[in-house]
Amino acid sequence: MNIAALVSGGVDSSVVVPLLKDQGYDPHIFYIKIGMNDNDEEWDCPSEEDVEITTWIAKKYGCKFDIVDLQQEYFDRVGRYTMDTVAKGLTPNPDVMCNSLIKFGAFEENAGYQFDRIATGHYARQWQDEQGICWLGTANDPVKDQTDFLGRLNYHQLSKAMFPIGHLPKSEVRLLAEKMSLPSATRHDSQGICFLGKINYNDYIRKYLGEREGDIIELETGRKLGKHKGFWFHTIGQRKGLGLGEGPWFVIRKDVENNIIYVSKGYDPEAQYVEVIHLADMMTMNPAITFTDGERIRFKIRHTPDFNTGTLKLTPQGADIVSDKAISGVAAGQFGIIYHPTDPVVLGSGVIC
C-alpha cells in the first residue's frame, strides 16, 4: 500500500512516521507549505523549523520527502472562504475547511492521487466495516479528539484518510516521541491559524475588509453603549475586546445590514442561550448513513471534549438540533457535527444558519 504521510513538524504528525514504519509501510513524507501569498514578509507562515524537523525525520527513517507548495490554493480556497464568511456577518472555521479543501483536497489533486492512503496526525479513527464502507470515529483521547475538524470530509476523502495515532492518548504520543528521540517531542502544540503568520486575526481582517464604525447596543434595552469598527471584527459569544465598562458584556447578535452589534450584560446572560440550532447544507460521512426525523443524537458546535445531546428534526432547509439543554455561543457559519447517540461514530454535519 502506498501511503502519503503529511508531516508538519509537530509531535503528532512526527510520530505517525515511525508508527507506519513499525506496521511495515514505507510512507512518502510531504510537508504542505501554506500561508498567504503576499509580498510582505510578515504574512509568511514561519515554516523553517518545521521543514528542518520534517527533513530530519525523513532521513532518520529513510523516507522520501517532498515539499508541496499550496500557498495559492490556500489563499484561493481557505483565505477567501474566511473573508467571504466574515463579510456576511458569519463566523468561519478555517481549520475545518483546511482539512477538506487543502490537506485532503488540493493535496489530493497535486500529489495525493498517486497514493492509496493519506496519513495525518489527527486524533480520530477511520475504519471499514464488513461491507467495505468507511466510517469516521472519535479518538480514544476525548480531550484531543479532532473529529469536529474532520466532519466536512466527503466520502472519497474519508476513504483515503488514515489516522495512525487516533487510538493513543496525547500523553503516550509524547512519550513515544521522547523514546524515539524525535526533535518535536517537546514542541508545544500549534495554536491559532498558521496562514496568519506573525500578525493577529483582526489585523488580517482589517487588511481585507477595512473598518466601518457602528453602534454597540444593549439587546434588552436598546441603549447605545459605544462604538465598534465593523461587525466583522466580532463573533457571537465574544466577551473581550468590546471596550465597554461596567461589564462583562457578551456579543449576542449582529445586524449586518445596519452594522450594529447587540450585547447583553452579565457573566452568564440568559440571552446568549438557545435550545434550537438551525442547520443547512447537511452531509453524511458515508452512503450508509441517513438522518431520521426525531432521532436522538450527540453533537458539538465548537471544539470541546464534551458532547451535547438532543434530537434531530428534519426541515426543508436541512435540520434543526433541539438541544436537551440550552447552550451558549451558537454562531452562524460554524459547523454542527452530529454523532451517534451512544457509539463513537460521526454521522455527519451541517452549517449553522
N, C-alpha and C positions, 0 to 999 in steps of 0.2 A: 504494500500500500504506500503510495506517495503522499507524504504529509508536508504541508507548508506550516511552519511554526512562526507566528507573529510575536516577536520579542521586542519589548520596548526598553529594556534595561532595568526595569523594576524587578523586585524579588519574585512576584507571582509568575510573570511570563518567563523569567530566567529558569525557574525550577521546572517548567514544562519540558525543557530540552532534555535534561538527564532522566526525567521520568519516561519520556518517549524512548530514549536510548535503552533504558532498562527493559522496556517492553519489546525490544528487537527492531524498532523503527530507526530509520536514518533521516530525520527531518531536515528539510531545507529551510534555513532561518531567513526571515525577512524582517527588516526594520522599515516601518512605514514613516516616511517623512511628511509631516503635515505642518500646519502653521499658515498664517496669512501671507499671500503672495503680494507683498508690498515692498516698496523700495526702502522704507525706513527700517533700520536695524532693530529698533525697539519692538517691532512686530514679530521678529523671528522667534520661533519656539526653541528654547535652549536645549539642543539635542546632542551637543558634542560629547558629553559624558555618557549619555545613553548609547551612542554609537560605539564608543570605546568599550563599554561593558559588553555590549552585544557581540562585538568583534572578538573580544576575549573568550566569550562563551563558545562561539562558533569554532575557534581554534582549539579550545580545550577538548571539545567533543568531536572534532573532526567533521564538522558540518559545513555544507555550502552556505554562503551568506551573501545576501544582496540587499541593497537599499532601494526602496521603491519610492520615488518622489510623487506624492499625491497632493501637493500643496494646492495646485489649481483646482483639482477635483474637490478638495475640502472647502475651499472658498466658494466654489460654484454651488455646492450642494448643502453643506452644513452651515457655512457662514451666511449665505443668502437666506437659507431657511430661518436661521436665528434672527436676522434683522427683519425679514418679512413678518415673522410671527410677532416680534416685539412691536413693530409699527402698527399692527392690528389691535394692540392692547392685550395680547395674549402672552402667556408665559412659555417660552420654548424649553426644550430639553435637548441640548446639543449632544449629550452623552448617548442618549438613546439613538439619535439619528446618525451619530458617528459609527455605531455598530452596524446599522442596517445599510447605510449609504457608503461607508468607506471601508471598514475592516472586512465586512462580508459583501460589500457592493463594488466599489471602484477597484479594490484589490483583486477581487474575483475577475473583473474584466481585464485587468492589467496582467496578472500572473497566476492568480488562484485557479483559473480554469484548467490549468495543467496538472492540478493535484486532486487526489481523491478526497482529502480532508484538509480543513484549515483549523489548526490548533491555536488556542489563545489561553491566556492566564485568567480568564473569568471564573468566578466562583459560581458554577452552575453545573448541571449534569444533562447529558443527552444520551439517549439510547433508542434501540429499535425493538419493537415487540415481535411476536411470532409471525405477524403478517407483513413485517418489514416496514411498518410505519414508525417514523421518528418522533420522539417526544422530547419536550424540554422540561426538566425538573429542577427543583430548588437544590441549592448546595447543602451539604451537611452542616456547614457553619452558618447559622441563621443571621449572625451579625454581618458577615461578609457576603452573604448571598447577593448576586447581581442579576438575577433573572428579571428584575424590573427594568434593567437596561437592555435586555435582550428580547423583550416582549413584542418588538415590531419586526423581528426577522421573518422573512417569508419562508415558505416550506423548503424551497431549494436551498436557501442559506442555512436553515436549521439542519437539513440532511447532510450538509458538508461540515458542520461545526463539530469541534472536538474540544472538550474541556478537561484536560488531564488532572487538574487539581481540585475539581469540584467535590470530590469525596473527602477532602482534607480540611481540617481546621486551620485557620491562619497561623496559629502558633506552631503547628507541625511544619507548615511550609517554611517558616522562618528557620526552624531547627534543621530542616533538610538543607537549606541554603548555607547554613553555617557549617554543617558536616561536610558539604561539598566544596567548602571554601570559595563560594561564589562572591564576587565583589559587590553584588547587590544585596547581600544578606542583611546588612544593617541600614540600607537606604529607607528613608521614610516613604510612605505611600504618597503618590501624587495627589495633589489637591487642585481643585479648580479646573478650568478649561485650557488645555495645552495651547491652543492656537492663539490665545491672548498674549502669550509670551510674558513680557515684563510689565505690561500695563493692566489696569483693572477693568472689570466688566463695564462699568459706567463710562469709562474713557473710550472704550471701544464703541459703545452705543452712541456716544456723543460725536464721535468721528463720522459716523454714517447717517445719523438721524438729527444731529444738531440739538438745539434747545428751543422750547416754547413755553413761556410762563403760563401757569394756570392756577386755579384755586384749589386749596385743600379745605374740604367742608366736612363738618361733623354730620354723620349719617342721620342720627336720631333727631337733631335739632335744626339742621340746615345752617348752622352758624359757620361763618368763614373763619378759619383758624390761621391761615397763612398762604404761602405761595409755593409752588413747585416749578421745576424747569422742564417738565414734559412728562406725561403719564407713562412714557416708555421706560423711564428710569425706575419705576415702582412695580412691585409684584403683590399679588393678594397674600395677606398674612404678614407682610413686611412690618417690622416694628422700628428698626434703627434707620437713621438717615433721613428722617422727616423734618428735623429741625423745629419741632414743636415742644413747648414747655408743658408743665403740669400733666405729664403723661403717666403711664405709657399709652401710646396711640398705635392702633393697628390699621393697615390698609384693608378695607372691606370690599370696596367696589371701585370700578373705574368707568367714567363716562368718556369714551374715546372721542365721540363727535365734538363734545364741548371741552375736552381736555381738563376734566375735573377728577380729582382724587377724593374719595369718600373714606373717612376714618371713623373708628369707634374707640372710646377710651376704656382703659382698664387692663389688668393683666390677663384676663380671660373673658373678653366681651362676648356676650351672647350672640351678637350679630355676625360673628365670624364662623358660626357653626351652621351646617346644613345636614339634612338627612338624605336628600336625593341628589345623586350625581348624574348628570346627563352625558351620555357618550355618543359619539358619531364615528364614522369610518372604522367600524368593527372588523376585526380579523381574528381567525383562529390559528393556532400553531400548527395544526395538521388537518388533512381532509377527513379524519375520523371524528373530529370534534364538531359538535353543533351546539349552539346556545339554545336553551329551552326557556320559555317564558315561565317565570316563577321559581326557577331553580336556585338552590342555596349555593352561595359562593363565598370564598375568601377573596380579598382584593387589597391592592396597595395603590395609593395615589402619589406617593413620594418614596424616596429611598430610605427605608427603615427596616429594622429586623422584625417588626411586628406586623401581623395581618389584621385587617378589619374584616368583619363578617357582615353578610347581608343577603339580599335577594335580588336576582336579576329580572328586570321587567323589559321585554322587548317592545320597541317603539318604531314608528315609521322612519325616524331619523337614525336609529341604531338600537340603543338600550339605555335604561336607567338602572343605576345601582341604588337600591333602597337600603341604606345602612342601618344596621341594628342600633347603632348609637350615632348621634350627631357628631360630625367630625369637622375640624377646622382646616383652613389653608387650602381649600379646594380651588385650584386655579385653572381657568380655561386655557387650553393649549398644551397642558401637561397630559400625561397618559394614565389611564386607569388600567392596571394589569390585573387580569382575572385568573384566579387559581381554583383548583378543585377544593371542595369544602373540607376534605379530610386527607387526601393523598397529596404528596409533594409534587404536584403537576401543574404546569402553566397551561391554562386553556386558551388564552388569547388576550386581546387588548382593545381599547378604543381611545379616541381622543376626547378629552373633557371639553365640553362646549357649553 
